[in-house]
Amino acid sequence: QVQLVESGGGSVQAGGSLKLSCAASGFTHTRNYVAWFRQAPGKEREGVAIIWPGGVTYHTDSVKGRFTIAQDYAKNTVYLQMNNMIPEDTAMYYCAGRDGRAAFSGALEVKNFPYWGQGTQVTVSS
């Protein structure tokens, strides 16, 4: 059984930092694709970043230079370090996974990820 659990959300002022964690069970990060998505009230869920089994990463333009996805293989945990945060970053953040045995383009689309965590809330005030 695959379980993904996010943690680390909270409230910060603009310019502050937060570090989110995605802990997995029944799912090994080294063998799979792991991504971060976010969804603000009334808006579509959007991709934020992805890390491939080999360690290659991609970050969407809106967070490049501010957010960094990384992994700790020993802890089977994927992180999202968020720096220089802005109010537009306010959203529910979700960890998502995809089986890594088949070829994949890496496209950050909700439909490409069958495994999801419950989300962790991030709020950035002005």
N, C-alpha and C positions, 0 to 999 in steps of 0.2 A: 504494500500500500504506500503510495506516494503522498507525503505531507510536506508542505512548504509553510514555514512560519516566519512572518516578518516581525521585526521589533526595531526600536530606536526612534520612532516618531516622537513629535512633541511640538512645542511652540518656541519660536525664536524671532528675534528682531531682524529686519533687513540687514544684510551684511554678515550675519552669523552663520554658524555651521551646524550640521547634524550628520550623523553616520548611521545609516540603516543596515540591518542585518537580515539575511535570509538563510535560516537553518533548514536543512533538508533531512528527511528520513525516507528510506525506501527509494532513494534517488541519489546517485553519486554525481557531484558536480563535474568531476573529471571526465565523465562519460557523456555528458549532456550539455545542451544549451540552456543558459539561465539569463533571464532578462528582467529589467525593471520597467514597469508601466506606472502611469499616474492618471487619476481622474478627478477633476474639479467638479463641484456641483453644477449640474446643467450642461456639462460638456462631455464630449466623447473621450473614451479612454485612449491615451496616447503612449507610444513607446518612448522610453527615456534612454536606455542603454542595454547592451547585450554583451555577454562574454561567451566565446566559443570554447569547446572542449580543449583546444590547444592553447587557449589563453588570449587569442585575438579579441580585441574589443571594438565596439562602435558606440558612439554617443550622438544623440540627435543634436542638431544645430543649436537649439535653444539652451542646451546645458553644456556644450563643449567649452572647456576651459574652466568650468566651475564644478562639475560633477565628475566623479571617477568611479567606475565599477572595478572591483577587484575580488580575489578569492583567496581563501585559506583552505588548502586541501586537507590539512590535518584535522580541521574542525568541520569540514564539509559545509562551509558557510560562504556565501557570497555577500559582499558589502557594496553599499553605494555611499561614497563620501561626498557630501554636498557642502560646498563652500560658497561664500559670497552670495548668499541666498537673497532672493527678491520675492515680493508678494505674489508674483505670478507663479511661483513654485508651490503655492498652497494647494494641496490636493491629498487624496487618499493614494498612497503608494503601494503597489502590488508587486510581489515577486512571481515570476512565471517560468515554467520549465518546458522543455521539449526533448524528446528522445534523440540522442546523438548518433544512432546507428545508421541512419539514412542521410543522404546528401541533403543539404539545406542551404538556401540562399542567405539566410540570416535576417530576412525582412522582419522588421519590428511591427508585426500586425497581430492583433488579438487572436485571429483565427488560426495562427500558426503555433499557438501554445496551449496544449491540453491541460497542463497542471498549473494551478493557481493557489496562492496563499489568501488569507482573509483580509490582508491590508493593514497598513499602519498610517495614522493621520499625521500630516505635516502641515503646520500653520506658520506663515511668515507675516509678521506685522510690520507696518511702515515705521 
